[in-house]
Amino acid sequence: MGVADRADWRIIEDDLSGPAIRALLQGHFDAMLANSPAGSCHFLDFDGLNAPDVTFWSVHIGAELAGCGALKMLDAAHGEVKSMRTAERHLRKGVAAHMLDHIMAEARARGLARLSLETGSGAAFEPAHALYLRHGFANCDPFADYKPDPFSRFMTRSL
């Protein structure tokens, strides 16, 4: 999909109050729990996504919600990508890449030197792994408060 096709795409800071974003996130939570043991799922719930150290965005194509993502500030130089999700009907259109580009640009604008993430390690997460690798992320050891876990994959990149 070319740049001209994205003229009606917009990313907004989202307060998580709308039914569409709540449904998308609930689907995200359910999918994480379906593909990893509960103790190995590290998604932020609605309250966590509304925390002062988290900025949450939704991406829309026209009037329709297409996906979401968040940036959690770990410290003044290090941020974490959280809650990346694309609505089923918008898969393989570049929504996740567009959101990730936005999160990386925001992290740079905030002066962060590093951006990291935790995702699942199973086959269901392979599309996410490929996206992050294409965007310059590399495997790393657990960061922040994470512990080694066979169901988690940790990735990071310099900005």
N, C-alpha and C positions, 0 to 999 in steps of 0.2 A: 504494500500500500504506500503510495507516494505521499510527499508532503502536501500536495494539493488536496488529496483525499482527507487530510486531517484538519481541514479548515474548520470543521464543526466539532472538533475535539476540544475539550477544556478540562483543566484540572482545578479543583477548588479545595480550599481547606474546609473540612467537613466536621460538623459537631456530633455526628453519629445519631442524630435524632430522627432521621427519616426512615420510613419502613423499608425502602429498597436497600439502603446501606446496612440496616440491621439484619435483613434477610441474607444479604450476601455474606456478611461476617458470620452469621450463625452457620451458614453452609461451610464456611472456611473452618470454623471451630469443629464442626462435625466431621469434616474430611480429615482434619489433623488427627482426631481421636480414632477415626476408622483405620488410619494407616500407621499409627505408632501407639505404644502403650501410654496411658494417661500420664504416668510419671516422666515420660520422655517428651511430652508436648509442652512447648514453651511459648505458646501464643499468648498475647495480651487479651484479656477479656474486655468488655465494654468500658469498665471503670479504668483498667490499665491503659486503654487507648485514649482516654480522656485525661490522663495524668499530665501535670505541668511540664514534664520533661519529654513529652511525646507530641509530635505534630502529625496529624492524620489527614490524608487527602483522598478524594475520590476523583476518578476520571470518568467523564461523560462523553458520549458520542451523540450529538444532538441533545435530545431531552432524556436519553436513556443512560442509566448507570452502566458503565462498562468494566470498572475495576477499582482497586484501591491499593493503598500502601501507606506506610508511616515511617517516620524517622524518630528514633529514641536517642536522646543525648546521654551518652555514658559519662562523658566528662567534656572539658572544653576543646579537646582535640580528637575525640573518638565518638562516632555515632554508630547506631545499629539500625539496619533495615528490618522493619516489622510488618506483618500482616499484608504481604503482597498477595493479591487475589484478583483473578479475572473472572467476570461473569461468564457462565457457560456459553452463552450465545455469541460472545465476543472473543472466544479463544482463537489463537493463531491469526490475529489481526494486528499484533504489535502493541497491544494495550499494556502488557507487563513491561515491555522494553521502554515504552513511553513513560510509564510511571517511574521506573528505575532511573531513567535519565533525569527526570524531575527531582527525585530524591538526591541523586548525586550532585546535581547543580545546586540544590538548596544546602547540602552539606558543605560544598565548597564555599558558597556565599557566607556561611556561618563561620568559616575559617577552620573547619575540621581538617585534620591531616589523614584520618583513617576512617574507613567505613567497613563494618563487619556484619555478619549475619549468621544465624543458626537456622538450619532447615532439616527436614527429615533425610534419612539415608536410604530409604527403600526405593523400589522401582517407580512408585507413584510420584516421587519427587524428581525423577530424571529430567523432565522438561525445565524445572526450576534450576537444577544444577547447570544445564546447558546455557540457560539465560545468564546466570551469574558468571560463568566462565567466559562467555562472549563479551561481557562487560568488564573484564579485567580482574575479577575476583579469583582468588586461589585458595586452596585448602589451607587451614591453619589449626592450631591447637585451640581448645576452648578459651574463651575470653570472658571478661567481666565475672559474673558469678556462676557461669556454666561449669559443669563437670564433664569429664569424658563419658560418653554414652554411645553404645553401638547403634542407637536409633537416631543419632544426631550427626549432622555434617556441619562443620564450622568453616566459614570462608571469610576472607578479608581482602582489602585492597587499599593502597595509598591513593590519596586524591591529589 
